[in-house]
Amino acid sequence: MAIKVPPQGVPIMDSQTGTMNPLWYNFFKQLTTDNPLQGATNGLISNLNATYTGRTITAGSAKLMVTDGAGATQDPTIDIGTGVYTVGGTTVAVTDGGTGIASTTAYAPILGGTTTTGNFQAATLGTAGTVLTSTGTSSVPTFQAPPAVAPITLVSTQTVSGVNKIDITGLTNSYNMYQIVLTATGSAQGYLNLRCSTNNGVSFDTGNNYSYSTIVFTTQSTGPVGVQAIAASSIIFAVNNTLLNIGSPLFCNLYMAFPSNGSFSPCFTGTAVGNDSSSRVINSIPAGYYTAATTVNAIRLYFSSGTITGTVKVYGIT
């Protein structure tokens, strides 16, 4: 049999008797006895002696907790357990993807812990110009002054055009070594020579006071050739059958050791690269020294014939 509900609905309270409508009374009674959410003493809603109270539901490892309120009239509380990170909570361990620390030193590098799962740590701050330097595999690196390196200082630059020589003066013992870099072309076939001066370029020794050995590699099939002399009037950077071609670029990187030393004869070594008249590469490796004196304060570079156009830079090395 169907029950017809009037359009205005079924009132909960009977307006004439002031009591609950029997339909609603039976509905609530059935709800409290058959509600699948309730149990005797546990569940989300529990009926004990006709009093409804909230219950506690706790997730595994205390991740989430829902706690009943005090008595039947207050709301339950929801909280996050200590096993979950929250803003303002505890630090996160390294094993959980955290750092294990709550603060660091401003601008300091962050380092690994003392073990693979140890709390991160910070290096001490350095001062301007210092570098972070290892102090071993079992200690925190520290900021230290960088190791000393041999500085290279540009001493002079000359750019010449159509001259028959390049004089480099003012060489002193302020530097342990000089590096001379020449990029040039020649007006005639020839090879590069070097002479020394003990009076800062007023004159250059043309006597047989030079000893040298030069090896020249070319791209011709005959292989390397060489020339040497115990007493020559200059240090030669090539041999007669490997002349630099007219207008061919020449790159020379020369080192001079013991300038104005007073105890050792100045020594020279380096390399010179260019092309011959058949466009074959010439790679000359000269080595020699000045035998007449131990104090040389100027050197002269010149071609065996023709003039030089180019630039020479002189670097001092301490």
NUPATI-227368 format. One record per residue: residue number from 1; chain; residue in three letters; x, y, z negated of N, C-alpha, C in turn. Coordinates in steps of 0.05 Angstrom, whole numbers. Each point is the difference from the previous one (the first is absolute). Example, Ala and Ser with C-alpha at 12.3 -4.5 7.8 and 13.67 -1.06 7.14 Angstrom:
BEGIN
  zaza  drendo  dodo      nX      nY      nZ     caX     caY     caZ      cX      cY      cZ
     1       A   Ala     264    -114    -156     -18      24       0      18      24       0
     2       A   Ser      -7      21      14      16      24      -1     -15      22     -14
This chain:
BEGIN
  zaza  drendo  dodo      nX      nY      nZ     caX     caY     caZ      cX      cY      cZ
     1       A   Met      17     -24       0     -17      24       0      18      25       0
     2       A   Ala      -6      18      18      16      24       2     -10      21     -20
     3       A   Ile      19      17      -9      -7      21     -18       1      26      16
     4       A   Lys     -22      15      -1      -1      25      15       8      23     -19
     5       A   Val      21      14       9      11      22     -16     -13      26      11
     6       A   Pro     -12      15     -18     -12      26       9      21      19      12
     7       A   Pro      -8      18      18      19      18      13      16      16     -20
     8       A   Gln     -12       8     -22      15      17     -20      19     -16     -17
     9       A   Gly       2     -27       5      18     -17     -16     -12      -9     -25
    10       A   Val      16     -15     -15      -9     -11     -26      14      15     -22
    11       A   Pro     -14      15     -17      13      15     -21      12     -19     -21
    12       A   Ile      22       9     -12      13     -17     -20     -17       1     -26
    13       A   Met     -10      23      -8     -15       3     -24     -30       3       7
    14       A   Asp     -17     -13     -17     -29       3       4      -9      26     -14
    15       A   Ser     -11      18      16      -7      27     -10     -23      -1     -21
    16       A   Gln     -16     -21       1     -22      -2     -19       8     -12     -27
    17       A   Thr      16     -21       2       8     -14     -25      26       9     -11
    18       A   Gly      17      13      17      26       9      -9      20     -22      -2
    19       A   Thr      -6     -24      11      19     -22      -1      10      -6      28
    20       A   Met      21     -18       2      12      -6      26     -19     -17      16
    21       A   Asn      -2       6      25     -16     -15      18       8     -29       0
    22       A   Pro     -18     -19      -3       7     -29      -2      17      -9      24
    23       A   Leu      -4      11      24      17      -9      22      30       7      -4
    24       A   Trp       4      25      -9      28       8      -5      12     -15     -24
    25       A   Tyr     -17      -5     -20      10     -14     -23      10     -27       7
    26       A   Asn     -16     -15      16       8     -27       8      25       1      18
    27       A   Phe       3      21      17      23       3      18      26       3     -16
    28       A   Phe       0      19     -20      24       4     -16       6     -24     -17
    29       A   Lys     -21     -13     -10       6     -24     -16      14     -21      16
    30       A   Gln     -10      -4      25      12     -20      17      28       8       8
    31       A   Leu       6      25       5      26      10       7      20      -6     -22
    32       A   Thr      -7       4     -25      19      -4     -22       6     -29      -5
    33       A   Thr     -18     -17       8       4     -29      -4      13     -14      23
    34       A   Asp      -5      10      25      10     -13      24      22      15      14
    35       A   Asn       9      23     -10      21      16      14      26     -17       3
    36       A   Pro       8      -5      25      25     -17       4      25      14      -9
    37       A   Leu       0      26      -5      24      14      -8       5      -4     -30
    38       A   Gln     -20      -8     -15       4      -1     -29       5     -28      -9
    39       A   Gly      12      -2     -23       4     -25     -13      -7       3     -29
    40       A   Ala       7     -20     -15      -6       1     -29      16      22     -14
    41       A   Thr      26       1       5      16      19     -14      20      14      18
    42       A   Asn       1      -7      27      19      13      17     -13       6      27
    43       A   Gly      16      12      18     -11       9      26       0      30       1
    44       A   Leu      -8      11      23       0      29       3     -21      12     -18
    45       A   Ile     -24     -13      -1     -21       9     -18      -8     -24     -18
    46       A   Ser      -2       5     -25      -6     -23     -18     -23       8     -19
    47       A   Asn     -18     -19      -4     -23       4     -18       5     -15     -26
    48       A   Leu       3      14     -21       3     -13     -26     -18      14     -20
    49       A   Asn     -20     -14      -9     -20      11     -18     -14      24      11
    50       A   Ala      -7      -2      26     -14      21      14      15      26       3
    51       A   Thr      27      -1      -4      17      23       3      19      -4      24
    52       A   Tyr       0      19      19      17      -3      24      26      15      -5
    53       A   Thr      23     -13       4      26      12      -4      18      -6      24
    54       A   Gly      19      18       5      20      -6      20      21     -19     -10
    55       A   Arg      12     -15      18      20     -20      -7      27       8      13
    56       A   Thr      22     -14      -7      27       6      10       7     -20      22
    57       A   Ile       8      10      24       9     -17      22      29       7       4
    58       A   Thr      19     -18      -3      28       5       2      12     -16      24
    59       A   Ala      14      14      18      12     -13      23      26     -14      -9
    60       A   Gly      11     -17      17      25     -14      -7      22      20      -4
    61       A   Ser      19      -7     -18      23      17      -7      -8      28      -8
    62       A   Ala     -24       4     -10      -9      26     -11       2      22      20
    63       A   Lys      -6      -6      26       2      20      21     -23      20      -3
    64       A   Leu     -25     -10      -5     -23      17      -2     -17      -9     -24
    65       A   Met      -9      19     -16     -16      -7     -24     -25      17       0
    66       A   Val     -23     -13      -6     -25      13      -4      -9      -7     -28
    67       A   Thr      -2      21     -17      -5      -5     -28     -27      11      -8
    68       A   Asp     -16     -15     -16     -26       8      -8       1      25     -18
    69       A   Gly     -21      16       0      -1      23     -17      -8      -8     -28
    70       A   Ala       0      20     -18      -7      -5     -28     -30      -2      -2
    71       A   Gly     -10     -24      -6     -28      -3      -3     -15      -1      26
    72       A   Ala     -25       3      -1     -17      -2      24      -5      26      14
    73       A   Thr      10      22     -11      -8      26      11      23      14      15
    74       A   Gln      25     -10      -1      23      13      12      10     -15      25
    75       A   Asp      11      15      19       9     -12      25      26     -16      -4
    76       A   Pro       4     -20      17      26     -15      -2      22      17      13
    77       A   Thr      25      -7      -6      24      13      11      14     -19      19
    78       A   Ile      13      12      21      16     -15      19      28      11      -1
    79       A   Asp      20     -18      -2      28       8      -3      18     -17      17
    80       A   Ile      23      10       6      21     -15      15      20     -10     -20
    81       A   Gly       7     -26       2      19     -12     -18      28      10       4
    82       A   Thr      19      -7     -17      28       9       2      14     -13      23
    83       A   Gly     -10     -21      12      13     -13      22      -3      15      26
    84       A   Val     -15      22       1      -5      15      25      11      28      -5
    85       A   Tyr      14      10      21      11      28      -2     -22      20       2
    86       A   Thr       1      20     -18     -19      23       2      17      25      -4
    87       A   Val     -11      22      11      13      26      -3       4       6     -30
    88       A   Gly      24       6      -7       6       6     -29       4     -25     -16
    89       A   Gly       1     -24      14       3     -25     -15      29      -6      -3
    90       A   Thr       6     -26      -4      27      -9      -4      16      -1      26
    91       A   Thr      26      -2      -1      17      -3      24      -5     -27      13
    92       A   Val       6      -1      26      -4     -25      15      27     -14       1
    93       A   Ala       1     -25      -7      25     -16       0      10      -4      28
    94       A   Val      26      -4       3      13      -5      26     -12     -25      12
    95       A   Thr      -6     -20     -16     -11     -25      10     -28       3      12
    96       A   Asp     -13      22      -7     -27       6      11       1      22      21
    97       A   Gly      25       5      10       3      20      21       4      28     -10
    98       A   Gly       5       4     -26       4      27     -11      30       6      -4
    99       A   Thr       5      20     -16      28       8      -7       8      -7     -28
   100       A   Gly     -20      -3     -18       7      -6     -28       7      25     -15
   101       A   Ile      -1      24      12       6      25     -14     -22      19       5
   102       A   Ala      -3      19     -19     -22      19       1      10      28      10
   103       A   Ser      26       4       0      11      26       9      28      -3       9
   104       A   Thr      10      19      15      27       0      10      13      27      -4
   105       A   Thr      26       1       5      14      26       0      -4      14      26
   106       A   Ala      -8      25      -1      -6      16      24      25       0      18
   107       A   Tyr      -4      -6      26      20       0      22      20     -22      -3
   108       A   Ala      -2     -18     -19      20     -21      -3      -8     -24      17
   109       A   Pro      20     -14      12      -6     -24      16     -11     -22     -18
   110       A   Ile     -20     -15      11     -12     -22     -14      15     -25       7
   111       A   Leu       7     -17     -20      16     -24       5     -15     -24     -10
   112       A   Gly       8     -24       9     -11     -24     -10       8      -5     -29
   113       A   Gly     -14     -19     -13       6      -6     -28      24     -17      -3
   114       A   Thr       6      -7     -25      23     -16      -6      -4     -30       8
   115       A   Thr     -25      -7       6      -6     -27      10     -19       4      24
   116       A   Thr      -6     -22      13     -18       2      24     -28       8      -8
   117       A   Thr      -8      -3     -25     -26       8      -9       1      21     -22
   118       A   Gly      23      11      -4       3      20     -21     -11      27       8
   119       A   Asn      -6      17     -20     -11      26       5      20      17      17
   120       A   Phe     -12      16      17      17      18      16      15      20     -18
   121       A   Gln      21      11      10      16      19     -15       9      23      19
   122       A   Ala       8      22     -12       8      23      16      30       6      -4
   123       A   Ala      13       8      21      28       9      -2       1      28     -12
   124       A   Thr      23       7     -11       3      27     -11       3      19      24
   125       A   Leu      -7      25      -5       2      21      21      29       7       5
   126       A   Gly       5       6      25      27       9       8       0      30       4
   127       A   Thr      23      11       5       3      28       6       4       3      30
   128       A   Ala      -2      25       9       3       5      29      27      -9      10
   129       A   Gly       0     -15      22      25      -9      12       8     -28      -8
   130       A   Thr     -12     -11     -21       7     -27      -9     -16     -21      16
   131       A   Val      10     -24       1     -14     -21      15      -5     -24     -19
   132       A   Leu     -22     -14       5      -8     -23     -16      20     -23       6
   133       A   Thr      14     -10     -20      22     -19       4      -5     -25     -17
   134       A   Ser       4     -23      12      -3     -25     -14      20      -2     -23
   135       A   Thr      -9     -11     -23      19      -5     -22       1     -30      -5
   136       A   Gly      -9     -16      19       1     -29      -4     -27     -12       5
   137       A   Thr      -1     -27       1     -25     -14       5     -19      -2     -24
   138       A   Ser      10       7     -24     -16      -4     -24      -3      26     -16
   139       A   Ser       2      23      14      -3      25     -14     -12      21      19
   140       A   Val     -11      21     -13     -13      21      15      20      17      15
   141       A   Pro      -4       6      26      18      18      14      -1      28     -12
   142       A   Thr      21      15       3       1      27     -10       9      19      22
   143       A   Phe      -6      26      -4       8      20      19      29       8      -7
   144       A   Gln      17      -1      21      28       6      -4      10      18      23
   145       A   Ala      23      13      -4      11      16      21       8     -19      24
   146       A   Pro      -4       9      24       7     -18      23      30      -4       1
   147       A   Pro       9     -24      10      29      -5       2      13      20      19
   148       A   Ala      25       5      -7      15      19      16       6     -12      28
   149       A   Val      -3      16      20       6      -8      27      20      21      12
   150       A   Ala      15     -10      19      19      18      13     -15      20      18
   151       A   Pro      -1      25      -8     -15      20      16      15       7      25
   152       A   Ile     -15       6      21      11       9      26      -8      29       4
   153       A   Thr      18      17       4      -5      29       3       8       9      28
   154       A   Leu     -18      14      13       7      12      26      19      23      -5
   155       A   Val      24      -1      10      20      20      -5       0      21      22
   156       A   Ser      -1      -8      25       1      20      22     -13     -12      25
   157       A   Thr      -8      18      18     -11      -8      26      12      19      21
   158       A   Gln      10     -12      22      11      16      22     -14      -9      26
   159       A   Thr      -9      19      16     -11      -5      26      17      14      20
   160       A   Val      12     -15      19      19      11      19      -9      -6      28
   161       A   Ser      11      15      19      -6      -3      28      24       6      17
   162       A   Gly      10     -20      15      22       4      19      26       7     -14
   163       A   Val       5     -11     -23      26       5     -14      18     -25       3
   164       A   Asn      26       4      -2      18     -22       3       8     -13     -26
   165       A   Lys     -12      10     -22       6     -12     -27     -21       9     -20
   166       A   Ile      -2     -16     -21     -17       7     -23      17      -3     -25
   167       A   Asp       4      23     -14      17       0     -25     -19      -1     -24
   168       A   Ile       6     -17     -19     -15      -3     -25      19       7     -22
   169       A   Thr      -5      23     -14      19      10     -20     -13      -1     -28
   170       A   Gly      16       8     -20     -11       2     -27      -4     -26     -14
   171       A   Leu      13     -21       9      -3     -26     -13      16      -1     -26
   172       A   Thr     -13      -7     -22      13       1     -27      -4     -27     -14
   173       A   Asn      12      -2     -23      -4     -25     -16     -24       2     -18
   174       A   Ser     -18      20       6     -25       1     -15     -18     -24       6
   175       A   Tyr       5     -12      23     -15     -24       9      20     -23       3
   176       A   Asn     -10     -24      -7      17     -23       4       2      -9      29
   177       A   Met     -20       9      16       0      -9      28     -17      21      15
   178       A   Tyr       7       2      26     -16      16      18     -11     -18      22
   179       A   Gln     -25       7       9     -12     -13      23      -3      21      21
   180       A   Ile      10      -6      24      -1      19      22     -17     -13      23
   181       A   Val     -22      13       7     -19     -10      20       1      19      24
   182       A   Leu       8     -11      23       2      16      24     -18     -12      22
   183       A   Thr     -17      18      11     -16      -7      24       9      20      22
   184       A   Ala      10     -10      22      12      18      20       0     -12      27
   185       A   Thr       7      16      20       6      -9      27      26      12       9
   186       A   Gly      13     -13      19      25       9      11      -2       9      29
   187       A   Ser      17      19       8       0      10      27      17     -16      19
   188       A   Ala      15     -19     -10      17     -17      17       3     -27     -14
   189       A   Gln       9     -19      16       5     -26     -12      23       1     -20
   190       A   Gly      -5     -13     -23      21       2     -20      -8     -16     -25
   191       A   Tyr      15       4     -21      -6     -13     -25       6      19     -23
   192       A   Leu     -11      -6     -23       2      18     -23      25      -5     -15
   193       A   Asn      13      22     -10      24      -1     -16      -4      15     -26
   194       A   Leu      17      -6     -20      -1      14     -25      29       7      -9
   195       A   Arg       3      25     -10      25       9     -12      -5      14     -26
   196       A   Cys      21       2     -17      -2      11     -27      15      25      -4
   197       A   Ser      -9      16     -20      14      25      -7       4       1     -30
   198       A   Thr      22      10      -9       5       4     -29      -1      29      -8
   199       A   Asn      -6      18      19      -2      29      -6     -27      11       8
   200       A   Asn     -21     -16      -3     -27       7       4      -6      10      28
   201       A   Gly      13     -13      20      -7       5      27      17      21      14
   202       A   Val      20      12     -14      18      19      14      15     -15      22
   203       A   Ser       8     -24      -5      13     -17      20      -7     -29      -5
   204       A   Phe       2     -16      20      -6     -29      -2      24     -16       9
   205       A   Asp       6     -21     -15      24     -16       5      -3     -15      26
   206       A   Thr      19       5      18       1     -14      26      22     -20       1
   207       A   Gly      13      -4     -22      22     -20      -1     -10     -28      -3
   208       A   Asn      19     -18       2      -7     -29      -2      -4      -9     -29
   209       A   Asn     -20      12     -12      -5      -5     -29     -27     -13      -5
   210       A   Tyr     -10     -15      20     -26     -13      -3       3     -30       6
   211       A   Ser     -13     -16     -16      -1     -29       4     -29      -9       2
   212       A   Tyr      -6     -15      21     -28      -8       4      -2     -26      15
   213       A   Ser     -24     -11      -1      -8     -24      16     -29       4       8
   214       A   Thr      -5      -2      26     -27       5      10      -9     -24      17
   215       A   Ile     -24     -10      -5     -12     -21      16     -24      12      14
   216       A   Val      -2      -7      26     -22      11      16     -16     -24      12
   217       A   Phe     -26       0      -5     -18     -20      12     -16      14      22
   218       A   Thr      -2     -14      22     -16      10      22     -19     -21      10
   219       A   Thr     -18       7      18     -18     -19      11      11     -14      25
   220       A   Gln      25       5       6      12     -14      23       9     -28     -10
   221       A   Ser       3     -18      19       5     -28      -7      27      -6     -10
   222       A   Thr      19      19       1      27      -6      -8       3      -1     -31
   223       A   Gly     -21       9     -14       1      -2     -29      14      24     -13
   224       A   Pro       4       0     -26      12      23     -14      29       4       8
   225       A   Val       8      25      -2      28       7       5       9      17     -23
   226       A   Gly      26       2      -5      10      15     -22      26      14       5
   227       A   Val       7      18     -17      25      14       2       9       7     -28
   228       A   Gln      26       1      -5      10       6     -26      27      15       2
   229       A   Ala       6      15     -20      26      14       0       8       6     -29
   230       A   Ile      26      -3      -5      10       5     -27       8      30      -2
   231       A   Ala      10      11      22       8      28       0     -10      13      25
   232       A   Ala     -23      13      -2     -13      14      22      -5      29      -6
   233       A   Ser      -6      15      20      -4      29      -4     -29       7      -6
   234       A   Ser     -18     -20      -1     -28       4      -9     -12     -27      -4
   235       A   Ile     -24       0     -13     -15     -25      -2     -20       0      23
   236       A   Ile       2     -21      16     -16      -2      25     -25     -17      -6
   237       A   Phe     -23       9      10     -25     -14      -4      -8     -18      23
   238       A   Ala      18      -5      19      -6     -17      23      26      -9      12
   239       A   Val      -2     -16      22      24      -8      15      -3       9      29
   240       A   Asn      21       0      15       0      13      26     -20     -11      19
   241       A   Asn      -7     -26      -1     -19     -10      19     -29       1     -10
   242       A   Thr      -5      15     -21     -28       3     -10      -5      30      -5
   243       A   Leu       5      16      21      -4      29      -2     -30       7       0
   244       A   Leu      -6      20     -16     -27      10      -1      -7      14      27
   245       A   Asn     -23      -6      11      -8      12      26      -7      29      -3
   246       A   Ile       3      15      22      -6      28       0     -30       5      -7
   247       A   Gly      -5      17     -19     -27       6      -8     -14     -22     -16
   248       A   Ser      13     -22      -6     -12     -21     -15      -2       8     -30
   249       A   Pro     -22      -5     -13      -2       7     -28      19     -18     -17
   250       A   Leu      11      13     -20      18     -14     -19     -10       4     -28
   251       A   Phe      -2     -22     -15      -7       1     -28      23     -11     -16
   252       A   Cys      11      16     -18      23      -8     -16      -7       3     -30
   253       A   Asn       4     -21     -15      -5       0     -29      27      -7     -13
   254       A   Leu      13      20     -11      28      -3     -10       1       5     -30
   255       A   Tyr      15     -16     -14       4       3     -29      30       6      -6
   256       A   Met       4      20     -17      27       7      -9       2      -3     -30
   257       A   Ala      18     -18      -9       4      -5     -28      26      14     -10
   258       A   Phe       1       6     -26      23      13     -13       7      27      13
   259       A   Pro     -19      18       4       7      26      10      15      17     -21
   260       A   Ser      22      12       6      15      17     -19       4     -15     -26
   261       A   Asn       5     -26       1       2     -16     -24      27       6     -14
   262       A   Gly      22       2      15      26       5     -12      14     -25      -8
   263       A   Ser     -14     -23       0      13     -25      -7      -2     -21      22
   264       A   Phe     -21       1      16      -3     -19      22      -2      14      27
   265       A   Ser       9     -13      21      -3      11      26     -29      -1       9
   266       A   Pro     -11      21      12     -28       0       8      -5     -23      21
   267       A   Cys     -22     -14      -4      -7     -22      17     -25       6      16
   268       A   Phe      -3     -11      24     -22       5      17     -11     -27      11
   269       A   Thr     -27      -2       2     -12     -22      13     -28       9       8
   270       A   Gly     -12     -16      18     -27       7      10      -7     -14      25
   271       A   Thr     -17      13      16      -8     -12      26      -8      23      19
   272       A   Ala       4      -5      25      -8      19      21     -13     -16      23
   273       A   Val     -23      10       9     -16     -14      20      -6      19      23
   274       A   Gly       4     -10      25      -6      15      24      -2     -18      24
   275       A   Asn       0      11      25      -1     -15      25      25       7      17
   276       A   Asp       9     -21      15      22       5      18     -11       8      28
   277       A   Ser      18       2      20      -9       9      27     -18     -21      13
   278       A   Ser       0     -24      -9     -18     -21      11     -25      -4     -17
   279       A   Ser      -5      20     -18     -24      -1     -18       0     -23     -19
   280       A   Arg      24     -10      -5       3     -21     -20       4      12     -28
   281       A   Val     -11     -13     -20       2      10     -27      28      -3     -10
   282       A   Ile      10      21     -13      26      -1     -13      -4       3     -30
   283       A   Asn       9     -19     -15      -2       1     -30      28      -2     -11
   284       A   Ser      10      23      -9      28       2      -9       0       0     -31
   285       A   Ile      18     -17     -11       3      -1     -29      29       7      -7
   286       A   Pro       5      25      -7      28       7      -7       5      -2     -30
   287       A   Ala      25      -3      -7       9       0     -28      29      10       0
   288       A   Gly       6      19     -18      28      10       0       4      18     -24
   289       A   Tyr      25      10      -2       7      19     -21      22      19       8
   290       A   Tyr       3      22     -14      20      20       5      24      -6     -18
   291       A   Thr      23      -3      11      23      -9     -15      18      22     -10
   292       A   Ala      -3      24       9      20      21      -6      -5      14     -26
   293       A   Ala     -24       0     -11      -6      14     -25     -23     -12     -14
   294       A   Thr      -3       6     -25     -23     -10     -16     -21      21      -5
   295       A   Thr       4      24      10     -20      22      -3      -7      10      28
   296       A   Val     -25      -7       8     -10       9      26     -26      16      -6
   297       A   Asn      -1      25      10     -24      16      -6     -14       9      26
   298       A   Ala       7     -11      23     -14       6      25       6     -22      20
   299       A   Ile     -19      -6      18       4     -19      21     -10      13      26
   300       A   Arg      10     -10      23      -8       9      26      -9     -24      16
   301       A   Leu     -24       3      13     -10     -19      19       1      12      28
   302       A   Tyr      10     -15      20       2      10      27       0     -23      20
   303       A   Phe      -9       5      24       1     -20      22      27       0      13
   304       A   Ser       7     -22      11      26      -2      13       1      17      25
   305       A   Ser     -24       7      11      -1      19      23     -28      12       0
   306       A   Gly      -2      24      11     -25      14       1      -8      14     -26
   307       A   Thr     -25       7      -1     -11      15     -23     -22     -15     -14
   308       A   Ile      -8      10     -23     -20     -12     -17     -24      18      -3
   309       A   Thr     -24     -11       2     -25      15      -6     -16     -17     -19
   310       A   Gly      -7      11     -23     -16     -16     -19       0      11     -28
   311       A   Thr      -6     -17     -20      -3       8     -28      15     -19     -17
   312       A   Val      14      11     -20      13     -17     -20      -9       9     -28
   313       A   Lys      -8     -20     -16      -8       5     -28      20     -14     -18
   314       A   Val       7      14     -22      19     -11     -20     -15      -3     -26
   315       A   Tyr       2     -24     -12     -13      -6     -25      22      -8     -21
   316       A   Gly      -3      11     -24      18      -8     -22     -13     -21     -17
   317       A   Ile      15     -21      -7     -10     -22     -16      17      -2     -25
   318       A   Thr     -13       1     -23      14      -2     -26      -1     -28     -11
